Amino acid sequence: MSRSTVTILILSLLTAFIYQPFDTENLVKSDGHSRLLVLTAHPDDECMFFAPTLLGLNTKDNIEIFSLCLSIGNADGLGMTREMEFHASYEVLGVPAERRWIVDHP
């Protein structure tokens, strides 16, 4: 197999994996209630990578979503702005303030 064939095969498999519908049935515990933690490295990762999943999961009554971000994204001195944007983003995504945290240890 040529290198381009292998690359196309891998990209096809990754695309199929990404577009596979998210199976929420396996998230639910036997008591009918589950928790999900979204762990991200920077503010804005939640909306860039997880927004459709989070919006879909928020329609389920039996799933609580929590968020933990490991930095405020202060690379360009915009840490406070990015922290505010993080909270505003999760407000739109339906995750309450008491279920989202930023831990910034430089």
C-alpha positions in Angstrom: 0.0 0.0 0.0 1.3 3.4 -0.8 1.6 6.2 1.8 -1.2 8.2 0.3 -3.5 5.2 0.5 -2.8 4.6 4.1 -3.3 8.3 4.9 -6.7 8.3 3.1 -7.7 5.2 5.0 -6.7 6.6 8.4 -8.5 9.9 7.6 -11.6 8.1 6.5 -11.7 6.0 9.7 -11.2 9.1 11.9 -14.0 10.9 10.0 -16.3 8.0 10.5 -15.4 8.0 14.2 -16.0 11.7 14.6 -19.4 11.6 12.9 -20.6 8.5 14.8 -23.6 9.6 17.0 -22.7 9.9 20.7 -24.3 7.0 22.6 -25.7 8.4 25.8 -27.2 5.1 26.8 -23.8 3.9 28.0 -23.3 7.0 30.2 -26.3 6.3 32.4 -25.6 4.4 35.6 -28.0 1.8 37.0 -29.7 4.5 39.1 -30.6 6.3 36.0 -28.3 9.3 36.6 -24.8 10.1 35.4 -22.1 12.8 35.6 -19.8 13.9 32.8 -16.6 15.9 33.2 -15.3 17.9 30.3 -11.6 18.4 30.9 -9.9 21.0 28.7 -6.5 22.6 28.5 -7.5 26.2 27.6 -10.6 28.4 27.6 -12.3 28.2 24.2 -11.5 24.4 23.8 -15.0 23.6 25.1 -16.8 25.5 22.3 -14.3 24.6 19.5 -14.3 20.8 20.2 -17.3 19.9 22.4 -20.2 22.4 21.8 -22.4 20.0 19.7 -21.9 17.2 22.2 -22.6 19.4 25.2 -25.7 20.9 23.6 -27.0 17.4 22.8 -26.3 16.1 26.3 -28.1 19.1 27.9 -31.3 17.8 26.5 -31.0 14.7 28.7 -32.4 15.1 32.2 -30.4 12.4 33.7 -26.9 13.7 32.9 -25.0 16.4 34.9 -22.2 18.1 33.0 -19.1 19.4 34.9 -16.2 21.3 33.5 -12.5 21.7 34.5 -10.1 23.8 32.5 -6.4 23.7 33.3 -5.4 27.2 32.5 -6.8 30.7 31.9 -5.0 30.9 28.6 -2.8 33.9 29.5 -0.2 33.4 26.8 -0.9 36.9 25.3 -1.8 38.6 28.5 -5.6 38.0 27.9 -6.1 35.6 30.8 -8.9 37.6 32.5 -10.7 38.1 29.3 -10.4 34.5 28.3 -11.7 33.4 31.8 -14.8 35.6 31.3 -15.3 34.1 27.8 -15.0 30.6 29.3 -17.8 31.3 31.8 -19.9 33.0 29.1 -19.4 30.0 26.8 -20.5 27.5 29.4 -23.5 29.6 30.2 -24.6 29.3 26.6 -23.8 25.6 26.6 -26.0 25.1 29.7 -23.4 24.2 32.4 -24.2 26.1 35.6 -21.5 28.2 37.3 -21.3 25.8 40.3 -20.2 23.0 38.0 -17.3 24.7 36.2 -13.8 25.5 37.4 -10.5 26.8 36.1 -7.3 25.7 37.8 -4.4 27.8 36.7 -1.0 26.8 38.1 1.7 28.5 36.0 
